[in-house]
Amino acid sequence: MSCPNHPEKAYILKDSRLVCPECFFVSPYQHEGDLIVERNAYRKALEDICESYDHSRDQIDRVRQLLKYYETH
């Protein structure tokens, strides 16, 4: 999920609400905060793992695409 004004920005959790870190647009979709935090931590961990190994840029980009897909479905 991302802000309609800033599609490159993922929502952040602020005061139990999902907001854009750039313009503070509040998401119309509210989810359990723990799930969002857990998903973001999981995504960051996967990105760190990918970048710490000697993978090609294409493989890292593919993992990021898959993560974006799972975040929106």
C-alpha positions, 0 to 999 in steps of 0.5 A, spaced: 500 500 500 502 506 498 500 514 498 496 516 492 500 522 492 506 519 493 506 512 490 513 511 491 512 512 499 509 506 503 505 508 509 507 508 516 504 507 522 503 513 526 498 514 532 495 507 530 493 510 523 497 509 516 499 515 514 504 517 508 511 519 511 511 525 505 504 528 506 501 525 512 495 523 507 491 518 512 490 511 508 482 510 508 484 502 509 486 501 517 489 495 518 492 491 525 498 495 527 502 489 529 501 486 522 503 492 518 509 493 523 511 485 522 510 486 514 515 492 514 520 488 518 519 482 514 520 486 508 526 490 510 529 483 513 529 480 506 532 486 503 538 486 507 539 478 506 538 479 498 543 485 499 548 482 503 549 476 498 552 476 491 546 476 488 545 480 481 541 486 481 535 483 477 534 478 483 534 483 488 529 487 484 525 481 483 524 480 490 522 487 491 517 486 486 514 480 489 514 483 496 510 489 493 505 484 490 504 481 497 503 488 500 497 489 496 494 483 496 
